[in-house]
Amino acid sequence: MTLEELTVEATAEIEAAKPLYKQVNNERLEFTDADYAQAVTDLANSKWDTQQFGYIQARQEAYGSVQDQLDMQYWDGVNGTTTWADHIAQVKSDNPKPV
């Protein structure tokens, strides 16, 4: 999705969540128009970042530790297998880069 499309989506989500409140000097106040506009911008940017870069964190978590990967590589060398390469290919396949 484009940033503009994500902004439309974020606007709909913020509109559906109204009224939103903030705490100012121990007083509960409803968002101003500027606060709502900033909330839309922040949510759209967050969605954009997740769309564009979320795969990085997902891959990092799925790869496993360096120690585990080195162990896979060692046993692949001993056993003549491709466990590590298969694992890396699967992680990349499960968490593709956005187009």
C-alpha positions in Angstrom: 0.0 0.0 0.0 1.1 3.6 -0.6 1.5 6.0 2.3 -1.6 7.8 1.0 -3.6 4.6 1.2 -2.3 3.9 4.7 -3.3 7.5 5.7 -6.9 6.8 4.5 -6.9 3.6 6.5 -5.4 5.4 9.6 -8.0 8.2 9.3 -10.8 5.6 9.3 -9.4 3.9 12.4 -8.9 7.1 14.3 -12.5 8.2 13.3 -13.9 4.9 14.6 -12.0 5.3 17.9 -13.3 8.7 18.6 -13.5 10.2 21.2 -9.8 10.0 22.2 -8.5 11.7 25.2 -5.2 13.0 26.6 -4.0 13.8 30.1 -2.8 17.4 30.6 -1.9 18.7 34.0 -3.9 15.9 35.7 -6.9 16.8 33.6 -8.6 14.5 31.0 -9.2 16.4 27.8 -10.5 15.2 24.4 -8.1 15.5 21.5 -8.1 18.8 19.6 -8.4 18.8 15.8 -4.6 19.1 15.7 -4.2 16.1 18.0 -6.5 14.0 15.8 -4.5 15.1 12.7 -1.2 14.1 14.5 -2.7 10.8 15.5 -3.6 10.0 11.9 -0.1 11.0 10.7 1.6 8.9 13.5 -0.6 5.9 12.8 -0.1 6.1 9.0 3.7 6.4 9.5 3.7 3.5 11.9 1.8 1.3 9.4 4.2 2.4 6.6 7.3 1.5 8.8 5.8 -1.9 9.6 4.9 -2.5 6.0 8.4 -1.5 4.7 10.6 -2.7 7.5 8.6 -5.2 9.6 10.1 -8.1 7.7 13.5 -7.3 9.1 12.5 -7.9 12.7 10.4 -10.9 11.7 13.5 -12.4 10.0 15.8 -11.6 12.9 13.5 -13.4 15.3 13.0 -16.4 12.9 16.7 -16.9 12.1 17.5 -17.9 15.6 20.8 -17.2 17.4 24.2 -17.1 15.7 25.2 -20.0 17.9 22.3 -22.1 16.6 23.1 -21.2 13.0 26.7 -22.1 13.5 25.7 -25.4 15.0 23.5 -26.1 12.0 26.4 -25.2 9.7 28.8 -27.5 11.6 26.4 -30.5 11.5 25.7 -29.8 7.8 29.4 -30.1 7.2 29.7 -33.3 9.2 26.5 -34.9 7.8 26.6 -33.5 4.2 23.2 -31.9 4.7 21.7 -28.5 3.9 19.7 -27.8 7.1 21.1 -24.3 7.6 20.7 -23.2 4.0 17.1 -24.7 4.0 16.3 -22.8 7.2 17.6 -19.5 5.8 15.6 -20.0 2.6 12.5 -20.8 4.6 12.8 -17.7 6.8 13.3 -15.5 3.7 10.3 -17.1 2.0 8.1 -16.7 5.1 9.2 -13.0 5.5 9.6 -11.5 2.1 10.9 -8.0 1.4 8.1 -5.7 0.3 7.9 -5.0 -3.5 
